Amino acid sequence: MLLSQGSEYALRIAAYLALCGKAGRFSSREVAEATHVPPHYSSKILRKLVSAGILSAVRGKGGGFIVARAPSQIRFRDILDAVGAELSPRHCVFGLAECGSKNPCLLHYRWKAFNEIFQKWANDTTLADVMHDVDVETMLGKYRRMRENLSREK
């Protein structure tokens, strides 16, 4: 797996809240349900994203989570850093104790090229880019219906 499960969950949660934008604040439970993230993971990730300034939270009635900055100012790297993702593996993927340009392993140059592409993706991709990839109104409608169903279940 390229990213840890927690990293994938963090990207899901941040993308969902960016999509919902000004639709209001969302509870931890609502976020977990909408993103298919187990509630115990969702709570931990939400706290980390708030600590990193990616999300803001308000406690109590009418409280919940929203993005703290414009989606164009939240890079995937910011999200991944917030949850402690290791974006630059410092170990040799082939298992050598010392691996580098002077002593490369069999996979060194291909792994290095891949890592550079991955770094560029993490640095250059923002939550605003995600919004350009989908029909926002259709997605909002889907999540609005899900939220209404959750409210009825209470």
Long-range contacts (C-beta under 8 A, 24 or more apart in sequence): 2-118, 3-80, 3-85, 4-85, 5-41, 6-41, 6-44, 6-45, 6-83, 6-84, 6-85, 7-80, 7-83, 7-85, 9-35, 9-37, 9-41, 9-42, 9-45, 10-45, 10-48, 10-49, 10-79, 10-80, 10-82, 10-83, 10-85, 11-76, 11-79, 11-80, 12-36, 12-37, 13-37, 13-42, 13-45, 13-46, 13-49, 14-49, 14-54, 14-55, 14-67, 14-74, 14-79, 14-127, 15-127, 15-130, 16-143, 17-55, 17-65, 17-66, 17-67, 18-67, 18-71, 18-74, 18-127, 18-128, 18-130, 18-131, 19-130, 19-131, 19-134, 19-136, 19-139, 19-140, 19-143, 20-66, 20-140, 20-143, 21-67, 21-71, 23-140, 23-144, 24-64, 24-66, 25-58, 25-62, 25-63, 25-64, 25-65, 25-66, 26-64, 26-65, 26-66, 26-147, 27-63, 27-64, 27-65, 28-64, 28-65, 29-150, 30-64, 30-147, 30-150, 31-65, 33-146, 33-150, 34-143, 34-146, 34-147, 45-83, 48-82, 48-83, 48-84, 49-79, 49-82, 49-83, 51-82, 52-78, 52-81, 52-82, 54-78, 54-79, 54-82, 67-127, 70-128, 71-126, 71-127, 71-128, 71-130, 71-131, 72-126, 72-127, 72-128, 73-126, 74-126, 74-127, 75-122, 75-123, 75-124, 75-125, 75-126, 76-121, 76-122, 76-123, 76-125, 76-126, 77-122, 77-123, 80-122, 87-118, 87-119, 87-122, 88-115, 88-119, 89-115
